[in-house]
Amino acid sequence: MLTGATRLAVWGDPIDHSLSPRLHAAAYHALGLDWEYGRRQVDAAGFDGALAGLDSAWRGLSLTMPLKRAAFEAAAVRDHRAELSGAVNTLLLDPDGPRGFNTDVGGMARDLRTHGFASVDVVRIVGAGATATSALLAVAELGATAVEVATRRANAADGLIALGARIGVHVGAVAMDASEHARVPLTIATLPGAAALPAAVADALAAGGGLLYDVVYGPWPTDLARAWERVGAPAVAGRGMLTEQALLQVRIFVHGDPTAPLDHEAAVLTAMREAVSGA
């Protein structure tokens, strides 16, 4: 078990809302590691300088918006999920250069399994930004063959369509404000929490939309979650995804490998969930 370099942090802008310090502190306490995990406001323009200023006490970084592309560029090597997504949310600060990972993809796939989606065929994704890219990769890992992307702007889904072609998933785009949508077992919402949707738009998405898996974890409910409530359909927030992706980050910081389980991992995961249960 590592006992040397002990400094870690989450960087982003804004950052005060982040629950990552709670999650990681709980994990390292459960593991018996006296590691420090903080937070720092860093914007895209200041990222390279901040990274260059870290000393050998630093083990790694968690990255949130708007730093995932900058972290991708800074990584000397990247895992397969990072390469496909073009985004890095985890840097392991290796002496030979930062190693970049995307744990959002695996975290979402792991959490979807806990909600009954060990496999899925057809999915709707609402939104077409960076989180939608991770959502597409996650459902592809669960066996999806067709994904419908609901967007506000024409051509916004072009990047997702191209990525789908690379990974063998048919991706089609539809207008978010269409009056009717095809029935699907799972809708993944990737819009920012403050995004406002007219009730008619949200209601059309909710009708036959299956489970709403909204990546937002606060404030809750979102406009989409309210629409799901109106039709009596289930909706879950993104705290589970946040926790699962953080667990993969802890694996990386401890073992250097997101696939290597932690000692007593079930207990570690329970501690992490409890740490954010009332947040």
C-alpha positions in Angstrom: 0.0 0.0 0.0 1.2 3.5 -0.9 2.4 5.6 2.0 4.6 8.3 0.3 3.1 11.0 -1.9 -0.2 12.0 -0.3 -1.6 15.1 -2.0 -4.6 15.0 -4.3 -7.3 17.5 -5.3 -10.2 18.2 -7.6 -9.7 21.2 -9.9 -12.3 23.1 -11.9 -14.2 26.4 -12.3 -16.5 26.7 -10.5 -15.4 24.2 -7.8 -17.1 25.1 -4.5 -20.1 22.8 -5.2 -17.9 19.7 -5.7 -18.7 16.7 -3.5 -15.4 15.0 -4.5 -13.5 16.0 -1.3 -16.2 14.2 0.7 -16.1 11.1 -1.4 -12.3 10.8 -1.5 -11.8 11.6 2.2 -14.3 8.9 3.1 -12.5 6.4 0.8 -9.0 7.1 2.2 -10.2 7.0 5.7 -11.8 3.6 5.1 -8.5 2.4 3.5 -6.4 3.7 6.4 -4.5 6.1 4.2 -3.5 9.5 5.6 -3.9 11.2 2.2 -4.9 14.9 1.7 -7.6 15.6 -0.9 -8.5 19.2 -1.5 -10.1 21.4 -4.1 -8.8 24.3 -6.1 -10.4 26.7 -8.5 -8.5 26.5 -11.8 -9.7 27.7 -15.2 -8.7 26.5 -18.6 -6.2 29.3 -19.1 -4.4 28.6 -15.9 -4.4 24.8 -16.0 -1.0 24.3 -17.6 0.8 26.6 -15.2 -1.0 25.1 -12.2 -0.1 21.6 -13.3 3.6 22.6 -13.8 3.7 24.0 -10.3 3.0 20.7 -8.5 5.8 19.1 -6.6 6.5 15.4 -5.9 4.1 15.3 -3.0 1.2 15.2 -5.5 -0.2 11.8 -6.4 -3.1 12.9 -8.7 -5.9 15.2 -9.7 -9.6 14.9 -10.4 -10.7 17.3 -13.2 -14.1 18.8 -13.7 -15.4 21.4 -16.2 -13.8 23.2 -18.0 -10.6 21.2 -17.6 -11.3 17.8 -19.1 -9.9 18.7 -22.6 -6.9 20.5 -21.2 -6.2 17.4 -19.0 -6.5 15.2 -22.1 -3.9 17.3 -23.9 -1.6 17.2 -20.8 -1.6 13.4 -20.4 1.4 11.6 -21.7 -0.6 8.4 -22.0 -4.4 7.9 -21.9 -6.7 5.0 -21.3 -9.1 3.7 -24.1 -12.1 5.6 -22.7 -10.2 8.8 -22.6 -9.0 8.4 -26.2 -12.5 7.7 -27.4 -14.1 10.5 -25.5 -11.4 13.1 -26.0 -11.7 13.9 -22.3 -9.7 13.2 -19.1 -11.2 13.6 -15.7 -8.3 11.9 -13.8 -4.6 12.4 -13.9 -2.2 10.1 -12.2 1.0 12.1 -11.8 3.6 9.6 -12.8 7.3 10.6 -12.9 7.3 9.7 -16.6 4.4 12.1 -17.3 0.8 12.3 -16.3 -1.4 9.3 -17.1 -4.9 10.3 -18.2 -8.2 8.4 -17.5 -11.9 8.9 -18.1 -13.8 7.4 -15.2 -17.1 9.1 -16.1 -17.8 6.4 -18.7 -17.1 3.5 -16.3 -18.8 5.2 -13.4 -22.0 5.7 -15.4 -22.0 2.1 -16.7 -21.5 0.8 -13.2 -24.3 2.9 -11.8 -26.7 2.1 -14.6 -26.3 -1.6 -13.7 -27.4 -0.8 -10.1 -30.6 0.5 -11.6 -31.4 -2.6 -13.6 -29.6 -2.0 -16.8 -27.0 -4.8 -17.0 -27.7 -4.6 -20.7 -29.7 -2.1 -22.8 -30.5 -2.0 -26.5 -32.1 1.4 -27.3 -31.4 4.6 -25.4 -32.3 8.3 -25.6 -29.7 10.9 -24.6 -30.8 14.5 -24.0 -28.1 17.0 -24.9 -25.0 16.6 -27.0 -22.1 18.0 -24.9 -19.1 16.3 -23.3 -21.2 14.4 -20.8 -23.3 13.0 -23.7 -20.2 11.6 -25.1 -19.5 9.7 -21.9 -23.1 8.6 -21.8 -22.8 7.2 -25.4 -19.7 5.3 -24.5 -21.2 4.0 -21.3 -24.4 2.6 -22.9 -22.2 1.1 -25.7 -20.4 -0.9 -23.0 -23.8 -2.1 -21.9 -24.7 -3.4 -25.3 -26.7 -0.5 -26.8 -27.0 -0.7 -30.6 -29.1 2.4 -31.2 -29.1 5.8 -29.5 -31.3 8.7 -30.2 -29.9 12.1 -29.3 -32.3 14.9 -28.6 -30.7 18.3 -29.2 -31.7 22.0 -29.3 -29.6 22.8 -32.3 -29.4 21.2 -35.7 -26.0 19.4 -36.2 -25.2 19.5 -32.5 -25.1 15.7 -32.5 -22.7 15.3 -35.5 -19.8 14.4 -33.2 -21.8 11.8 -31.4 -23.0 10.4 -34.7 -19.4 10.1 -35.9 -18.3 8.5 -32.6 -21.2 6.0 -32.8 -20.0 4.9 -36.3 -16.6 4.3 -34.8 -17.9 2.1 -32.0 -20.7 0.3 -33.8 -23.7 2.1 -32.4 -26.3 3.8 -34.7 -26.8 7.3 -33.4 -29.6 9.4 -34.8 -30.5 13.0 -33.9 -34.0 14.4 -33.2 -35.2 17.9 -32.2 -35.5 18.2 -28.5 -38.7 20.2 -28.9 -40.4 17.6 -31.1 -44.1 17.0 -30.1 -43.6 13.3 -29.9 -40.7 10.9 -29.3 -40.2 7.2 -29.8 -40.6 5.0 -26.7 -37.4 4.0 -25.0 -36.6 2.1 -21.8 -33.9 4.6 -20.7 -33.4 8.3 -21.1 -30.1 9.8 -20.0 -30.2 13.6 -19.4 -26.9 15.4 -19.7 -28.1 19.0 -19.5 -26.7 21.4 -16.9 -28.8 21.4 -13.7 -29.9 25.0 -14.3 -31.1 24.3 -17.8 -34.7 25.5 -18.2 -37.0 23.4 -20.4 -40.6 24.4 -21.3 -43.1 22.0 -19.7 -44.4 20.9 -23.1 -40.9 19.9 -24.2 -40.2 18.1 -21.0 -43.5 16.3 -21.0 -43.1 15.0 -24.6 -39.7 13.6 -23.6 -41.2 12.0 -20.4 -44.0 10.3 -22.3 -42.6 6.8 -23.0 -39.2 7.8 -21.9 -38.6 4.9 -19.5 -36.3 5.6 -16.6 -34.9 9.1 -16.4 -31.2 8.9 -15.5 -30.3 12.6 -14.9 -26.6 13.2 -14.4 -27.4 16.3 -12.3 -27.0 15.7 -8.5 -28.1 19.1 -7.3 -30.3 21.1 -7.3 -33.1 18.5 -7.6 -35.6 18.0 -9.2 -34.7 19.3 -12.6 -37.3 20.3 -15.1 -37.1 16.9 -16.7 -37.4 15.1 -13.4 -40.6 17.1 -12.7 -42.0 16.0 -16.0 -41.2 12.3 -15.2 -43.0 12.9 -11.8 -46.1 14.2 -13.7 -46.4 11.0 -15.7 -45.6 8.8 -12.7 -42.3 7.4 -14.2 -39.1 6.8 -12.3 -36.3 9.4 -12.2 -32.9 9.2 -10.5 -30.2 11.8 -10.0 -26.5 11.5 -10.8 -25.1 11.1 -7.3 -24.6 7.4 -7.9 -22.6 8.1 -11.1 -20.5 10.6 -9.2 -19.8 8.1 -6.5 -19.0 5.2 -8.9 -16.6 7.3 -11.0 -14.9 8.5 -7.8 -14.4 4.9 -6.8 -12.6 4.3 -10.1 -10.5 7.3 -9.4 -9.5 6.0 -6.0 -8.5 2.7 -7.6 -6.3 4.7 -10.0 -4.7 6.7 -7.2 -4.1 3.7 -5.1 -3.2 1.0 -7.7 -2.6 3.0 -10.9 -5.4 0.9 -12.5 -9.2 1.5 -12.7 -9.8 -2.2 -13.0 -7.9 -3.2 -9.9 -10.4 -3.6 -6.9 -9.5 -2.0 -3.6 -9.0 -3.9 -0.4 -12.4 -4.3 1.3 -14.0 -2.3 -1.7 -17.6 -2.9 -0.7 -16.9 -1.2 2.7 -15.1 1.6 0.9 -18.0 2.2 -1.4 -20.5 2.2 1.4 -18.4 4.8 3.3 -18.4 7.0 0.1 -22.1 6.7 -0.4 -22.8 7.6 3.3 -20.5 10.6 3.0 -22.7 12.3 0.4 -26.1 10.8 1.3 -27.3 14.1 3.0 -25.4 16.5 0.7 
